[in-house]
Amino acid sequence: MNYSNLFRKEVFVKPSTFKLSHKDKILLLGSCFTANISSFLNNFGFGISYPFGTIYNPITIGNNLQRILRKNHFNETDVVENNDRFYSWNHSSNYSADNKKEFVRSINDEMTSLNSTLKESSTIIITLGTSFVYEHINYGLVGNCHKLPSRDFIKRMLSLEEMLHCWTDVLSSLENKNIIFTVSPVRHWSDGAIDNTRSKSQLHLLISKLEAEFDNIAYFPSYELMMDELRDYRFYEKDMLHPSYQAVEFIWDKFVNCYFNTSTKAVLAEVTAIRKSLSHKPFNPKSKNHQQFLKKCLQQIKNIQKKTPHYYWDKESSTIKDQLDD
């Protein structure tokens, strides 16, 4: 008897028709689940870019992607001040500065760089978080409220038509890219259980419509993996909403099996071995054995650099060199 099926229902993730390798550059956008995936990709030596920070709603994500495509720069009307800091209506609060002009210049410098990044990227990974949006009474739809008073905003749920209009326009210019959509498994409990479900349903409908219209669209079921295969609360953080590290790692493994071929998985194993070596705590850092071990690690990094051409191992190499006697 297969006891694993007694305790959980397994979500089948069909292997992708296209595969990712370390030769690819990957652009990631969207909610905090995208941040989790980007962290894993970075740790395993992929060349990634995760601009704008955590953004939840599909319109802001789509508009930001359209800005990259068209090199549409931000201006001072896109910036808001709160507690002597300046923030962008289209970025997460991780982006801020104490000088408005310098802040606008910095996010526009990144925008210029992102246009080149997008051209070089083979794949875009997008995680949608919610269909609810907040509209500022003066600015309009925002990606982040930056803790301004709630009276300054109107909250509403996007219609399917609005989201389709935005994304059909964006994706028509990206038909030479592989686009992976996923829906964040993090429930927006402040919306209420019922409205959260309706919000997530809208996102699923949106992606389904886009899949039917564009051949380069793929859906990765992170939401279904969390809701069905990892439905037990032991796979959540203390807030009972965010997936635990164990859960994210489980979903990452599913992602690996979906999008990586055998040779890419072999590189992952090599990177894992190097990371394990780098975390080694010696009894005597100056011993001959440990010095030889460090030199071996340095050589392993030199070897892996050829297989991970878009990842820079400077930090790891520097850490080892600082420990070497010669």
N, C-alpha and C positions, 0 to 999 in steps of 0.2 A: 504493500500500500504506500502511496505517495503522501506522507504525512504533511509535507509542506503545504499541500492544497487544502488540508483540513483547517489550517490556522490563518490562511490568507488567500485572497484571490489575486493571482498574478496578472499584471497589466502587460499585455504583449506589445513590445515596441519593435515595429518592423524595421529591419536594417535600411538605412538610407540608400537611395540610388546614387548619391554623390558622397564622397568621402573627404574628410579634412585631414591635412597633414601639416607638419611643421614648416612647410614651404609656403603655406597660406598665411595671409594677414587677415585678421578678424576684427570687425567693428561690432561693438555691443552697445545696445541702447535699452533703456527701460527701467523697470522696478528693481527692488532689492534682490530678487532672484537672479537677475542678470549679473548683479555684483558678485553673487556666490559663484556662478559659472565662470565669470571673468577671473576670479581669484584662483580657481582650479586651473584654468587654461594658462594663466601666467606662471603658476607654480610648476607646471609641467613643460615650460619652455616655449610656449606659443607666442607669436607676435600679436598683441591685442591692443585695442584702444577702447576705452569706456568713458566717453565724454558726457558732459552735462550732469553727471551724478544720477541719483535715484529719482526717476520721474515715473509717475504711475499711469497717467491718462493717455490714451492713444492719439489724441489730437496734438498735444504738445510734443510727443515723441515724433509723430509724423511731420509736424511743422519744423522741428529741429533738423530732421533728416533732409527736408526740402531746402532749408537754409544752407546746409552743407553743399547740396547739389548745385545750388544757384549762387553760392558765395554771398548770400544776403547777410550783411553785417548788422549787428545790434547797434542801437543808439541809446541816448540817455533816457528816452521814454520807456525803454525796456528794463530800466533799473529802478529799484525802490530803496528807500533808506529806512532802517529800523535800528534804534539804539546805537546811533553813530556808525553803523556799518551799512555798506551798500550791497544789495543782492540783485540777482537777475530773476525776472518773472519766469524765465524759461530754463533755469538751472536749479539744481538742488542747493540747499544752504551751505554745502561744502565750498561753493564758489562765493567768495565775499571779499571786500576790501574796504579800507577807510578813506579812499579817494575815488570819487565817481569817474572822473576822466580816465584815470589809470586802470580802473576796473573795466570800463568799456573797451579800452585798448587791449587789455589782456584777453578778454573773452573773444574779441575779434581776431586777435593773433591766433588763438586756438582754432577759430573757425576757418581761417585761411589754411592752416596746417591740416585740418580735418578734410578739406576738399581733396588734397593730395592723398591723404590716408584712405579715403573712400575709393578713389580711383585705383589704388593699389590693393585694396581688400577684395578677396574672392567671395567672402561670406559675411553676412550681417545677421546677428542674433538679436531678436527683439522680444522682450518680455512685457506683456501688457498686464497692468495691475487692477484697474477699475474703470468702469464706464462713467463713474461720477466725476464731475468737474466743478471747479470753483471759478466764478467769473468776478473779477474785481469791478467795482462800480464805474471806475474810470478807464482802466486798462483793457478789460475784457478777460478772456480765458487765460488762466495761469497754470504753470506746472507746479508751483509751490507757493503757499500763502505766507511763508516766512514769519509766522507767528504774529501777523497783524490782526487787529480786531475782527471777529467774525461778522460784525455788522457791515464791514466793507465789502463783503462777498455774497454772491448768490450761488447756492449749491443746486445742481440739477444733474439728471442722468442724460448722457448723450443718446441720440437716436442712432439706430443702425445706419440710416441714410447719411447722417453727418460723418460718421466714421468711415463709411465706404467711399464717400466723395473725397475725403482727405487722402486715404491710402491708395485709392485707384490712381489718383494724380501722381503720388509719390512713386509707386511701384512701376508705373509706365516708363519711368526713366531709369529703372534699375533691372531691366530684363537680362542683363549680362552678369548679374550677381546671384548667388545662392542665398535665399532668405529663409531663416529659421525663425518661426514664431513659436512662442509658448505663452501660456497664461499662468501668472503667478499663483502658487498654491497658498499664499498668505491671504487669509480672510480679513477683509476690512470690517472688523466687528463694530466699529463706531457707526457704520451705516445700518446696522441691525442685521440679524441673520437672514431675513427674507430679502431685503434689498441687496445685500451682498450677493446672494445667489442669483438674483435677477441681473445684477451688474456683471457678474462673471459669465452668465449665459449670453449676454450681449457680445462680449468679447469672443466667445466661442463661435457665435453666429458670424461675426465679422471675419474671422480667420477662415471659416468654412467657405464664405462667399469669395474671399480672395484666392483661396486654393482652387476654386472652380474656374476663376478667370485667368490666373497666371500660372504658367508651367514651372516657374522657378521657386514656388512657395512650398515650404515643408512645415509640418506641425510636430513639435516634440511634446509629448504628454506629461510634462512635469506636474501639472495640476491633478491629472488622473492618478499618477503614481502616488502622490501624497494623500489624496482623498480616499483611494481604494486599497492600494497595496500597503500603505503606511498609515492606516486610519487610527491606529492606537495612539493615545496621548503620550505614550513614552517616547514617541518620535518628535515631540514638540519641545520648544523652550518653555521657560517658566510662565510666559504669558499665554501659553496654550494656543498661540496663533502662528508663530514663526517656526519653521522646521528646525530641528536640532542639527548639529553638525553631522551626526550619524545619518540622519535622513537626507541631508544634502549630498553626503558622500555616496549614499545608495543611489540617488537619482543621477549623480555624476557617472557612476559605473554604468548605468543604463545608457547615458549619453555616449559614453566611450564605445560601447558595443554597437550603438546605432550609427555613429559617424566616423569611427576610426577603423582602418584596416590593420592587418597583422603587423606590417612594418612600423606603422605609427605607434601601435601598442608596445612594440619592442623598444622604441625610443622612450616611451613613458616609463618602462621598467628601468631603463638606464638612468633616467633623471631621478627616479625614486631612490635608486641605490646611492646616487651622489648626494641627494638631500639627507639620506640616513647617515652617510659618512660625515657630512658637515655638522650634524647634530651630536657627533661623538664627543664625550667628555673624558679627556685623558687624565690618568692619575698623575703623570709627570709630563707636562707640555714640552719640556726641553729634552726628553729622552730621545735616544737615537731611533728607537722604534717609532715613536710618534712623529719625529721629523721625516722619516721615510714615508710614513702614512700620509702626511700632509703633501709631500711631493707627488705621491701617487694620486691623491685627490686632485691636485692641480693639473696633472696630466689627463685625468678623466674629464675635467672641465674643458680642456683644450680639444679633446676628442669630440665631446658632445656639442661643442660650438658649431661644428660642421653640419651637424644634424638638426640644430635649432637655430637657423640663420637669422631669425628675427627677434631673438631673445638675447639680451646682453648680460653676460655672466660677470661683469666687472665687480659687482659688490661681493659675490662669492669668492672670486679670485683674490680680491684685495684682503678679505678676511683671512684667507689662508696665508698669503704672503706676509701679513703682519705677524704671523706666528712662527714663521721660518727664521732660523738663525742666520742664514746666509742669503 
